[in-house]
Amino acid sequence: MDCVFCKIVNRDEPAEIIYEDEDVIAFYGLHFSAPVHALVIPKKHIENIMDIKEEDEKIIYKIHQCLQEIAKILGVSNDGFRVITNTGKHGQQEVYHMHYHIIGGRQLKWEI
């Protein structure tokens, strides 16, 4: 498998890591759409929301818990932030390893 996010998990690709535990890792991405923009991924390769299985329940819950901690680390927990996950071609998913963008640091607009 040639997944860049799996390579980051395995330390085969560099990344500026913000948070890590046994199931989840968060790091800064390469493209920023706001002053704060980080990626949060499960260490287990799950392609996207459509690939989540019942046995992934713990990981999905853990990601959402970690989003709270990461928002505090990034300094956006009080003023607010956005969490986005893109799914498939029409959802503009570019890396086919499920990931959540946590975006904040300014007043966000809804521009779809």
C-alpha positions as CSV (number, residue, x, y, z in Angstrom):
1,M,0.0,0.0,0.0
2,D,1.3,3.4,-1.0
3,C,-0.5,5.6,1.6
4,V,1.3,8.7,2.6
5,F,-0.6,8.8,6.0
6,C,0.4,5.2,6.8
7,K,3.9,6.2,6.0
8,I,3.6,9.1,8.5
9,V,2.3,6.7,11.1
10,N,5.2,4.3,10.4
11,R,7.7,7.3,10.4
12,D,8.6,6.6,6.8
13,E,7.5,10.2,5.9
14,P,8.2,13.3,8.0
15,A,5.4,15.3,9.7
16,E,5.2,17.8,12.5
17,I,3.3,15.8,15.0
18,I,0.9,17.6,17.4
19,Y,-0.6,14.7,19.3
20,E,-0.2,10.9,19.3
21,D,-1.5,7.9,21.2
22,E,-1.9,4.2,20.4
23,D,-4.8,4.8,18.0
24,V,-4.7,8.4,16.8
25,I,-2.1,10.8,15.4
26,A,-2.4,14.5,14.6
27,F,-0.1,16.6,12.5
28,Y,0.1,19.8,10.5
29,G,-0.8,19.4,6.8
30,L,1.0,20.9,3.9
31,H,-1.8,23.2,2.8
32,F,-3.4,25.8,5.2
33,S,-6.8,27.3,4.7
34,A,-6.7,29.1,8.1
35,P,-4.2,30.1,10.7
36,V,-4.8,26.8,12.4
37,H,-5.1,23.7,10.2
38,A,-4.2,20.2,11.3
39,L,-5.0,16.7,10.3
40,V,-6.2,14.0,12.7
41,I,-6.1,10.4,11.5
42,P,-6.6,6.9,12.9
43,K,-3.4,4.9,12.9
44,K,-5.4,2.0,11.4
45,H,-5.8,2.4,7.7
46,I,-9.5,3.2,7.0
47,E,-10.1,4.5,3.5
48,N,-13.0,6.9,4.4
49,I,-16.3,7.1,6.3
50,M,-17.7,4.5,3.9
51,D,-15.1,2.0,5.0
52,I,-15.8,2.2,8.8
53,K,-16.6,-1.2,10.3
54,E,-18.3,-2.1,13.6
55,E,-14.9,-3.1,15.0
56,D,-13.7,0.5,14.4
57,E,-16.2,1.9,17.0
58,K,-13.5,2.5,19.6
59,I,-11.2,4.3,17.1
60,I,-14.0,6.6,15.9
61,Y,-14.9,7.5,19.5
62,K,-11.2,8.0,20.3
63,I,-10.8,10.4,17.4
64,H,-13.6,12.6,18.6
65,Q,-12.2,12.6,22.1
66,C,-8.8,13.6,20.7
67,L,-10.3,16.4,18.7
68,Q,-11.2,18.1,22.0
69,E,-7.6,17.7,23.3
70,I,-6.0,18.8,20.0
71,A,-8.3,21.9,19.9
72,K,-6.9,22.9,23.3
73,I,-3.3,22.3,22.2
74,L,-3.9,24.4,19.1
75,G,-5.6,27.2,21.1
76,V,-8.9,27.1,19.3
77,S,-11.1,25.4,21.9
78,N,-12.6,28.6,23.4
79,D,-13.3,30.6,20.2
80,G,-14.4,27.6,18.1
81,F,-13.2,25.6,15.1
82,R,-14.4,23.4,12.3
83,V,-13.9,19.7,11.8
84,I,-14.2,18.4,8.2
85,T,-13.7,15.0,6.6
86,N,-13.9,14.6,2.9
87,T,-15.2,11.4,1.4
88,G,-14.6,10.1,-2.1
89,K,-14.0,11.9,-5.4
90,H,-17.0,14.3,-5.2
91,G,-16.2,15.1,-1.6
92,Q,-12.7,16.1,-2.8
93,Q,-10.9,13.4,-0.8
94,E,-7.2,13.6,-1.9
95,V,-5.6,11.1,0.5
96,Y,-7.6,7.8,0.8
97,H,-6.9,7.3,4.5
98,M,-9.7,8.7,6.6
99,H,-8.7,12.0,8.1
100,Y,-10.3,15.0,9.8
101,H,-9.2,18.6,9.3
102,I,-9.4,20.7,12.4
103,I,-9.5,24.4,11.2
104,G,-9.7,27.6,13.2
105,G,-7.8,30.6,14.4
106,R,-10.1,33.1,12.7
107,Q,-13.8,33.7,11.9
108,L,-14.6,31.0,9.4
109,K,-17.1,31.4,6.5
110,W,-19.2,28.8,4.9
111,E,-18.0,28.8,1.3
112,I,-19.1,25.7,-0.6
